[in-house]
Amino acid sequence: MKDIVALHRAEYEGPPEVVAAAPAVVKLLGEQVEAADSLVLAAALSFELRVAVSTRRDASLRFFAADLGERKRTSIGNLKYKREDRWANYTKAMLDLLFREGVPARGLNFTIAGDIPVGVGLASSNALILASALALKTLYGLEKRAEELVESAREAEREFIGRAESLYDSLTAALATSGSVSIIDLRSGRRRALPFVDGNYVVVITDSKVPRLSVEAELKQREEDCKRCLAALGRGTKKALRDFRPDEVEDLMGSLPESVRRRGLHVVEEYRRVLEAEDALARGDAAAFGRVVNKSHQSLRNLYEVSCPEVDWLQKRALEIEGVLCSRLTGRGFGGCTASIMERHAVSEYKKRLEDYERIFGFRAVVHEAELAGGFRVID
């Protein structure tokens, strides 16, 4: 990773006063069922995004994305959302919120740099706003706990950008401890942590490079299918799909379109898979945990139908290699990435298999290796 202190000094002719970092987040179970008040199992990764900040003597606000070689600028009096500012809007959102909360408005210089792969579902935007939030909290000496800072960041996004990052991404990136995974209960908004199984494991993110078309419409249809399934099950109650048993969904066969029933069944079973994974980790049973994650991929393929032949191939080939614990589609699907957990010695063999992937499908898959990591932090 580039030296952000040196980058900041070169850009602004002075060192930063604070440098903060926030990690990437990978979802291993449950992220497709956010609207169902379900459970998500996620982990912070060793990829991270860093934000350096220093004060200015004027009212200017300057933003430098070192990895992109891009610069944005505005002023305190003209602090507003601009579509063309893209990445800078996340830092601007936190500034807008804090200024409205009474933090003294002053000119600031920001430098942003990191190594989170972009466009592979590792919550890089979430890392940017959380690193910005932590840097500004430290700069101004604000008395905000990590959970409060998460809520501030989400509020800032909602009001300034019009939408907020996923709660499970935010809580995991802020609160994770090294070597642990997070289970986020979307009904209560709370997080619980579990140590990951012992072993020399790495997380391998493989970008299939499959072009994704009409994803939003497909995902919207699945949400609507889940609502129809819930309506048939709930009969006017305030329950969510997580509150029903798989056999209750099975009983709907013939009374609902089969695609609707399958979507609902995936959500109901995925909730239970997170609980099974939690139990396996509590017992230190790596094999049982891996089986749960692999079953989740089968469900995403057969019931929720968000996988594709290329991703299925990557998942299956990974599981053929000795030392691979589990592999699963991660992210929104219809292409995208797999997340595989494997022992270090298995990585080289896995990469060799990808030569066949390019020959068969015509896409050159890209591999990103990472370890489990802790949450956001201030860098001394």
N, C-alpha and C positions, 0 to 999 in steps of 0.2 A: 504494500500500500504506500502511496506517496506520502511524504512528510508534510502534514498539513500545516505545521508551524512554519516551516520554510516557505511553503506556498503562500501562506497568509502574509508573511513578512515581505516577500517579493512583490505581492500584489498591492499592499497598502503601506509599505515602507515602515512597518512596525509589527511587533509580535502580537498574537492574540492574548486576550486577558483570560479567556476560558476556552477549553476544548471539551466537547462532550461527544459521546458515541452511543449509538443504539444498534442492536443486532438485527439481522434478517430473521424471519420466522418461517418454519416449514410446518405444514399441517399434515398430520399422519392419520387422523381419523376425524370424520364428522363435519368437515368444513362446508360440504354441500347442503347442510340442513340447518343453516342459521335461522331461517324463518320459522323453524319448528320448535324454538325454545329448547334445543337439544344440548348435547355435550360435544365439545371439540377437544381433541388431544393434539397439542402443538409443542414445538420445541424451538428455542432460540439457537441460532447457528453462529459459527465463528466469523462469518461475513458480517461486516458492519459498515455503517455510514457515520462519518464524523462531521461535526459542525464547529468551526472556530469563530469567535466573535471578539471584536474590540470596539471601543467607543470612539466617536468622532467629535470634533469641535463645532460642527455645523449640524444642520437638520437633515442631511442626506442619509439615505439607506442604500447600501450597496451590497450586492450579492454576486459571488464568484463561484461557479461550479467548475472546479479544476478538472474533473474527469471529462467534462464536455467541452471545456474551453469557452464557456459562455458566461456572459456578464449581464446582469439586470440591475436597474437602479430606479429609485423613486425617492420620495421625501416623506417626512412625517405628515405633512399637510395633504399629501396626495396618496395616502396609503389605502389602496383598494385592490380588489380582485381584477386581474387582467388575464384573459385567456392566453395571450401570447407569453406570459411570464411562466407558465407551466410549473416547473419545479420550485421556483421562487415563491409561488403562492402559499406553499406550506409554511415556510418560515414567516412570511408576511402575515399569515393567519394568526400565528402565536403572538406576533407583535401587536396586531390589532386588538386581540383580546386583552393582553396585559396593559396596553395603554388605556383601554376603557376601564380596566380595573383600578387604575390610579398609579401604575408604575410611571415614574418620570419619563416623559418622551424625550429621547435624545438620538442623535445620529449614531448609526452603527455600521460596522463593516462585518460581513459574513464571508467565510470560505467554507465550501462544502466539498468533501471528497470521501471516497469509500471504495469497497470492493464487492458490494452486493450485485450479483448479476441482475440485469434489468430485464423485465418482461417474462420472467419465469415463475411468477407467483410467490416470491419470497418477501413481500411486503416492504419494498424499498421506500415507498411514499410514507408508510407508517414510521419507518426508521427515521426519515428526514424530519417529520414534525415532532417526534419524541426527542430526538437529539437536539433540535432547536429549542424545545420546551425546557429541557434540562440545562442547556447552556444559558438560557435567559434567566431561569430560576437561580442558577449559581451566580451569574453576573450581578443580579439585583438583590441577592440574599433573601429570596422569598421563602417563607415558611410554608411549604407545601409538601405533603407526603407524596410518595410515588403514585399511590392510587388517585390522589387529588390531581396530580399533574396529568395523569392519563385522562381524567375526565375533562380537565381544562383543554387538553389537546383536541379531544373529540368535539367539545363545544366550539372551539375555535374553527375547526373544519366545517362543522354544520353551518355556522353563521357566516363564515367568510367564503367558503368554497361551495357550500350547498349540500355536502354529504360528509359522512365521517368514515374513517377506516373501521374495519371489523373489530369488535370488542376483543375477540380472542387474540388477534394480532397485537393490539395495544397492550393488553395485560401481560401477555407472554414476553414481549420485548422489554417491558419495564421491570417485571418482577422475577423473571427466571433466574435460577441459580445454576452455576456450572454443573453439568452432569445430571441435570434433572429435566423432566418434561412437565408440561402444564396441562391440567384439565380445567377447561373453562365451562362453567354452567351458565348457559345463555339465558336461563330463566331467572336465576338469582343475580347474575352478573358477578359471580365470585369465582376465584381461582384457587385450585389446590395443586400442590406440587408433589411429585413422586420422583425418587432417584431412579435413573435409568439403570438397566442391568449392567453388572460388571462385565468388562471385556474391552478388547481393543477395537471398538467399532468406530466407523466413520459413516457419515451420511452422504450419499452420492445422489446429486440431483442431475437427471439426464433430460435435456431439452430435446424433444423429438423433432423440432423444427417443422412440424406439420402445420401448414397454414390453417387458421381457424376462421370460418365464415359463419355468420348468423348465430353466433354463440348467445348473444343476449336474448334473442327470440326463443331459442331452444331452452335456455335456463328458465325463462319466464313461463314457458309451457309446463315445465316440471314443477314449478312452484304452484301453478294453478291446479295441476293434477293432485298435488299433495293436499291442497285445500279441499278439493272435491272428495278425496278419500277421507279426510278428517270430518267433513260434513256428514258423510255416510256413517261414520263411526260414532261421532259425537252426539248427533241428534239434538242439537241445541245446547249442549253442555259447554263449559269453558275449558275443557281439557285440550291438551296438545297431543300430537301423534305419539310423543314419548310416553304418554300415559296409557297406551294401549298395548296389548300383547300381540305377537306375530300371528297367533291362531285366530284372533279376532279379525285381523286383516285377511287372513286366508278364507274366513267365512264369507267374505264379500265377493268371492269368485262367482261370476255369473250375474251379479247385480250391479257391477260397475264395469266400464271398459277395462280390459286387461292391463293396458298401459297405465291407467290411473291406479289400479290396485298395486301394480309392481312398484310404482314410485313411492306409494305410501308404505309398502312393506320394507323397502330399503331404509327409509327414515326410522321406522320402528326398530328394525334390527340393528341399524347403525348405533342408535342410542345404547343398546345392550352390548354392542361390541366395545364401546368405550369403557363400559363398566367391566367387561371381561378383561380388557387390556390393563385396566387399573389393578384388578385383582392379580393378574399375572406379574406385573411389575412389583406389587407389594410382596409377592412370594419370591421375587428374584428369578422367575421362570422365563428366560429369554425365548425359549422355543414356543411356549404358549403365546407369548406376546406376538411373536412373528406370525403364528398361525392366524391370529385375529386380524392383523393388518392385511395379510394375504386374502382372507375371506372378504374383507372390505373391498378390495379391488374387484373380486369376482362379482360382488353385488353392484358396484358401480358400472361394471360391464353389462351384466345380465338384467338387472332390475331398474337401476336409475338411467342406464344407457347413455353415459357421457364419455365413455372411452372410445377408442378407435383401433383398427388393426395394428397400426404402428406402435401405439402405446402398449397394447396387449403383448406384442412381440417383445418389446423391451422388458416388460415385467416378467414374462415367462422365461426369457433367456437368463435374466438375473438369477432366478430361483434355481436354475440348473447348476449354478456354480457353488462349489463347496465354500462355506464361510459366509454366504449371504443369508442373513436372518429373515429379511422380508423385503417386499417391493410392492409399490402401490402408486396408482395415479394420484397426483397431488394438484390442487388448483381446480379450475373450473371445468377442465376436460375438453373434449373434442379436439384432441391434440395436446399440446402443452408438455408437461413433465411427469416423470416418475420420480419418487423418492425411495431410495433403496438403502437399507442399513446393512452394512457388511463389515467383516473383519478386513483390516488393512491389506492383508496378503491377497485378498480376492479382487482388489480393485484392478490390478494389471490384467488379469484374465478377463474381467468384465469388459474392459476397454477393447480387448482383442475381438470380443464377440461383436462389437459395434461395427467392425469392418463389413460383416455380413449384412448388418442393418442398412448401410448405405447402398450396398449392391442390390438388395432386394427392393427397397422402397424409394431409393433415389434421394434421400435426405441425409445430410451429414449431422448426426446427433452430436450435441456438445455436452460434456461432462463437467460438473462442478463438485469438488470435494470439500467437505466441511466437517467440523466437529460440533458437539453440543457446547453451548456457551451460556454465559450469564446475561443478565438484563442490562439496561442502559447504565452508563457510568460517566463520571467526569475523569478526564485524563490529566494527570499531574504534569 
